[in-house]
Amino acid sequence: MTDAQMMTLALAIIIPLSLLLYSNSRITEAKETLRAEIRAETAELKGKISAETAELKGKISAETAELKAEISGIMAGIERLEAKLTIHELEHHRR
């Protein structure tokens, strides 16, 4: 094999390998950039989710308190009716 042929063969091997290595380094760079962006977005989303969760918990607590107040009022009304019924039974249905 002549020197020119050896040089051509060497270049035919070296050039694609060097391009492959360069391409791999660019891919690695892109992966690292994407990972950093994903971490940042994930942190931002976690913050938003935490804020929304806190707001929803507050709303649920307020609604629960309101329902408890309404139930207490209904129970008081039932107790008043039971007392009136007892008085009515004692006054009109003595045995």
Distance bins in CASP14 RR format, pairs under 12 A and 6 or more apart:
PFRMAT RR
TARGET T0000
AUTHOR 0000-0000-0000
RMODE 2
METHOD distances of the structure
MODEL  1
1 7 0 0 0 0 0 1 0 0 0 0 0
1 8 0 0 0 0 1 0 0 0 0 0 0
1 9 1 0 0 1 0 0 0 0 0 0 0
1 10 0 0 0 0 0 1 0 0 0 0 0
2 8 0 0 0 0 1 0 0 0 0 0 0
2 9 0 0 0 0 0 1 0 0 0 0 0
3 9 0 0 0 0 0 1 0 0 0 0 0
3 10 0 0 0 0 0 1 0 0 0 0 0
4 10 0 0 0 0 0 1 0 0 0 0 0
4 11 0 0 0 0 0 1 0 0 0 0 0
5 11 0 0 0 0 0 1 0 0 0 0 0
5 12 0 0 0 0 0 1 0 0 0 0 0
6 12 0 0 0 0 0 1 0 0 0 0 0
6 13 0 0 0 0 0 1 0 0 0 0 0
6 14 0 0 0 0 0 1 0 0 0 0 0
7 13 0 0 0 0 0 1 0 0 0 0 0
7 14 0 0 0 0 0 1 0 0 0 0 0
7 15 0 0 0 0 0 1 0 0 0 0 0
8 14 0 0 0 0 0 1 0 0 0 0 0
8 15 0 0 0 0 0 1 0 0 0 0 0
9 15 0 0 0 0 0 1 0 0 0 0 0
10 16 0 0 0 0 0 1 0 0 0 0 0
10 17 0 0 0 0 0 1 0 0 0 0 0
10 18 0 0 0 0 0 1 0 0 0 0 0
11 17 0 0 0 0 0 1 0 0 0 0 0
11 18 0 0 0 0 0 1 0 0 0 0 0
11 19 0 0 0 0 0 1 0 0 0 0 0
12 18 0 0 0 0 0 1 0 0 0 0 0
12 19 0 0 0 0 0 1 0 0 0 0 0
13 19 0 0 0 0 0 1 0 0 0 0 0
13 20 0 0 0 0 0 1 0 0 0 0 0
14 20 0 0 0 0 0 1 0 0 0 0 0
14 21 0 0 0 0 0 1 0 0 0 0 0
15 21 0 0 0 0 0 1 0 0 0 0 0
15 22 0 0 0 0 0 1 0 0 0 0 0
16 22 0 0 0 0 0 1 0 0 0 0 0
16 23 0 0 0 0 0 1 0 0 0 0 0
17 23 0 0 0 0 0 1 0 0 0 0 0
17 24 0 0 0 0 0 1 0 0 0 0 0
18 24 0 0 0 0 0 1 0 0 0 0 0
18 25 0 0 0 0 0 1 0 0 0 0 0
19 25 0 0 0 0 0 1 0 0 0 0 0
19 26 0 0 0 0 0 1 0 0 0 0 0
20 26 0 0 0 0 0 1 0 0 0 0 0
20 27 0 0 0 0 0 1 0 0 0 0 0
21 27 0 0 0 0 0 1 0 0 0 0 0
21 28 0 0 0 0 0 1 0 0 0 0 0
22 28 0 0 0 0 0 1 0 0 0 0 0
22 29 0 0 0 0 0 1 0 0 0 0 0
23 29 0 0 0 0 0 1 0 0 0 0 0
23 30 0 0 0 0 0 1 0 0 0 0 0
24 30 0 0 0 0 0 1 0 0 0 0 0
24 31 0 0 0 0 0 1 0 0 0 0 0
25 31 0 0 0 0 0 1 0 0 0 0 0
25 32 0 0 0 0 0 1 0 0 0 0 0
26 32 0 0 0 0 0 1 0 0 0 0 0
26 33 0 0 0 0 0 1 0 0 0 0 0
27 33 0 0 0 0 0 1 0 0 0 0 0
27 34 0 0 0 0 0 1 0 0 0 0 0
28 34 0 0 0 0 0 1 0 0 0 0 0
28 35 0 0 0 0 0 1 0 0 0 0 0
29 35 0 0 0 0 0 1 0 0 0 0 0
29 36 0 0 0 0 0 1 0 0 0 0 0
30 36 0 0 0 0 0 1 0 0 0 0 0
30 37 0 0 0 0 0 1 0 0 0 0 0
31 37 0 0 0 0 0 1 0 0 0 0 0
31 38 0 0 0 0 0 1 0 0 0 0 0
32 38 0 0 0 0 0 1 0 0 0 0 0
32 39 0 0 0 0 0 1 0 0 0 0 0
33 39 0 0 0 0 0 1 0 0 0 0 0
33 40 0 0 0 0 0 1 0 0 0 0 0
34 40 0 0 0 0 0 1 0 0 0 0 0
34 41 0 0 0 0 0 1 0 0 0 0 0
35 41 0 0 0 0 0 1 0 0 0 0 0
35 42 0 0 0 0 0 1 0 0 0 0 0
36 42 0 0 0 0 0 1 0 0 0 0 0
36 43 0 0 0 0 0 1 0 0 0 0 0
37 43 0 0 0 0 0 1 0 0 0 0 0
37 44 0 0 0 0 0 1 0 0 0 0 0
38 44 0 0 0 0 0 1 0 0 0 0 0
38 45 0 0 0 0 0 1 0 0 0 0 0
39 45 0 0 0 0 0 1 0 0 0 0 0
39 46 0 0 0 0 0 1 0 0 0 0 0
40 46 0 0 0 0 0 1 0 0 0 0 0
40 47 0 0 0 0 0 1 0 0 0 0 0
41 47 0 0 0 0 0 1 0 0 0 0 0
41 48 0 0 0 0 0 1 0 0 0 0 0
42 48 0 0 0 0 0 1 0 0 0 0 0
42 49 0 0 0 0 0 1 0 0 0 0 0
43 49 0 0 0 0 0 1 0 0 0 0 0
43 50 0 0 0 0 0 1 0 0 0 0 0
44 50 0 0 0 0 0 1 0 0 0 0 0
44 51 0 0 0 0 0 1 0 0 0 0 0
45 51 0 0 0 0 0 1 0 0 0 0 0
45 52 0 0 0 0 0 1 0 0 0 0 0
46 52 0 0 0 0 0 1 0 0 0 0 0
46 53 0 0 0 0 0 1 0 0 0 0 0
47 53 0 0 0 0 1 0 0 0 0 0 0
47 54 0 0 0 0 1 0 0 0 0 0 0
48 54 0 0 0 0 0 1 0 0 0 0 0
48 55 0 0 0 0 0 1 0 0 0 0 0
49 55 0 0 0 0 0 1 0 0 0 0 0
49 56 0 0 0 0 0 1 0 0 0 0 0
50 56 0 0 0 0 0 1 0 0 0 0 0
50 57 0 0 0 0 0 1 0 0 0 0 0
51 57 0 0 0 0 0 1 0 0 0 0 0
51 58 0 0 0 0 0 1 0 0 0 0 0
52 58 0 0 0 0 0 1 0 0 0 0 0
52 59 0 0 0 0 0 1 0 0 0 0 0
53 59 0 0 0 0 0 1 0 0 0 0 0
53 60 0 0 0 0 0 1 0 0 0 0 0
54 60 0 0 0 0 0 1 0 0 0 0 0
54 61 0 0 0 0 0 1 0 0 0 0 0
55 61 0 0 0 0 0 1 0 0 0 0 0
55 62 0 0 0 0 0 1 0 0 0 0 0
56 62 0 0 0 0 0 1 0 0 0 0 0
56 63 0 0 0 0 0 1 0 0 0 0 0
57 63 0 0 0 0 0 1 0 0 0 0 0
57 64 0 0 0 0 0 1 0 0 0 0 0
58 64 0 0 0 0 1 0 0 0 0 0 0
58 65 0 0 0 0 1 0 0 0 0 0 0
59 65 0 0 0 0 0 1 0 0 0 0 0
59 66 0 0 0 0 0 1 0 0 0 0 0
60 66 0 0 0 0 0 1 0 0 0 0 0
60 67 0 0 0 0 0 1 0 0 0 0 0
61 67 0 0 0 0 0 1 0 0 0 0 0
61 68 0 0 0 0 0 1 0 0 0 0 0
62 68 0 0 0 0 0 1 0 0 0 0 0
62 69 0 0 0 0 0 1 0 0 0 0 0
63 69 0 0 0 0 0 1 0 0 0 0 0
63 70 0 0 0 0 0 1 0 0 0 0 0
64 70 0 0 0 0 0 1 0 0 0 0 0
64 71 0 0 0 0 0 1 0 0 0 0 0
65 71 0 0 0 0 0 1 0 0 0 0 0
65 72 0 0 0 0 0 1 0 0 0 0 0
66 72 0 0 0 0 0 1 0 0 0 0 0
66 73 0 0 0 0 0 1 0 0 0 0 0
67 73 0 0 0 0 0 1 0 0 0 0 0
67 74 0 0 0 0 0 1 0 0 0 0 0
68 74 0 0 0 0 0 1 0 0 0 0 0
68 75 0 0 0 0 0 1 0 0 0 0 0
69 75 0 0 0 0 0 1 0 0 0 0 0
69 76 0 0 0 0 0 1 0 0 0 0 0
70 76 0 0 0 0 0 1 0 0 0 0 0
70 77 0 0 0 0 0 1 0 0 0 0 0
71 77 0 0 0 0 0 1 0 0 0 0 0
71 78 0 0 0 0 0 1 0 0 0 0 0
72 78 0 0 0 0 0 1 0 0 0 0 0
72 79 0 0 0 0 0 1 0 0 0 0 0
73 79 0 0 0 0 1 0 0 0 0 0 0
73 80 0 0 0 0 1 0 0 0 0 0 0
74 80 0 0 0 0 0 1 0 0 0 0 0
74 81 0 0 0 0 0 1 0 0 0 0 0
75 81 0 0 0 0 0 1 0 0 0 0 0
75 82 0 0 0 0 0 1 0 0 0 0 0
76 82 0 0 0 0 0 1 0 0 0 0 0
76 83 0 0 0 0 0 1 0 0 0 0 0
77 83 0 0 0 0 1 0 0 0 0 0 0
77 84 0 0 0 0 1 0 0 0 0 0 0
77 85 0 0 0 0 0 1 0 0 0 0 0
78 84 0 0 0 0 0 1 0 0 0 0 0
78 85 0 0 0 0 0 1 0 0 0 0 0
79 85 0 0 0 0 0 1 0 0 0 0 0
79 86 0 0 0 0 0 1 0 0 0 0 0
80 86 0 0 0 0 0 1 0 0 0 0 0
80 87 0 0 0 0 0 1 0 0 0 0 0
81 87 0 0 0 0 0 1 0 0 0 0 0
81 88 0 0 0 0 0 1 0 0 0 0 0
82 88 0 0 0 0 0 1 0 0 0 0 0
82 89 0 0 0 0 0 1 0 0 0 0 0
83 89 0 0 0 0 0 1 0 0 0 0 0
83 90 0 0 0 0 0 1 0 0 0 0 0
84 90 0 0 0 0 0 1 0 0 0 0 0
84 91 0 0 0 0 0 1 0 0 0 0 0
84 92 0 0 0 0 0 1 0 0 0 0 0
85 91 0 0 0 0 0 1 0 0 0 0 0
85 92 0 0 0 0 0 1 0 0 0 0 0
85 93 0 0 0 0 0 1 0 0 0 0 0
86 92 0 0 0 0 0 1 0 0 0 0 0
86 93 0 0 0 0 0 1 0 0 0 0 0
87 93 0 0 0 0 0 1 0 0 0 0 0
87 94 0 0 0 0 0 1 0 0 0 0 0
88 94 0 0 0 0 0 1 0 0 0 0 0
89 95 0 0 0 0 1 0 0 0 0 0 0
END
